[in-house]
Amino acid sequence: MNVYISADIEGVAGIAAWEQVLPGHEDYPIGRRLMAGEVNAAIAGAFEAGATRVVVNDSHATMTNLIPDEIDPRAELILGRYKPMYMLEGLDGSFDAAFFIGYHGAIGAPHAVLSHSYSPAAIWESKVDGRVVGEIGINDLVCRHFGVPLVLVSGDQVTVQEARDLKRNVQAVQTKTSFSRFSASNLSPDAARGAISRGANAALKSLSPEAGGPGEATVELTFLTADMAESATWVKGVEAVGPRQVRFTSPDGLTAYRTFYTILRLMRSIPE
């Protein structure tokens, strides 16, 4: 059984400030240590449930947050930010299940600690097939394409609710309760890791296959400014549907994700 883990950091227990998650800040070493602890818990739970291969993709910021010799040696580790598939690099149809660890709420979601949807400097709101989604819903497009069931998500209560709204049978582990974008009541690191390990074990023991392959997806994005939306229409197939809104329909989830990521990279070249 092959398990894929996309690891973010904002949803990790003990995290409540940008200074804990961005390289160069004094508290960043604390954040990356806490992130590694929850990733290792997910790896351990997967192997306890019978996994034979676990691949971890460091999916936060520069994507070099996880220190290789601090990660369970049974797992493979993907590092580096310039990846064709970004937060889903390495995922393909050979995997039997996917975990999203340390995830966070969508931009605009109330009481979601460190909320954003890929880029808080560009994206105001994102929708997939008419549903408002954050990074969970966007990234699940790739899982759906390859027929890899998303079976475990961890983060705050907003993240947990988004995951359950998207996937009724997902194991959702709440690591903290957010009060605002910059405050939360956290489980202790040990308690959060124990819950994630148990969640991983339960998710894989109740695993059921998911149909994949071609499936049309419509993505709508609202940007902070009108010039961002205009620039997004430079990408083939993207049309303006409002001053700050664009829409595109792709023949499958993988193409939709690649179009989204192309737009995101373009946004990062536009002066704020």
Order of alpha helices (4+ residues) and beta strands (2+ residues): beta-alpha-beta-beta-beta-beta-beta-alpha-beta-alpha-beta-beta-alpha-beta-alpha-beta-beta-alpha
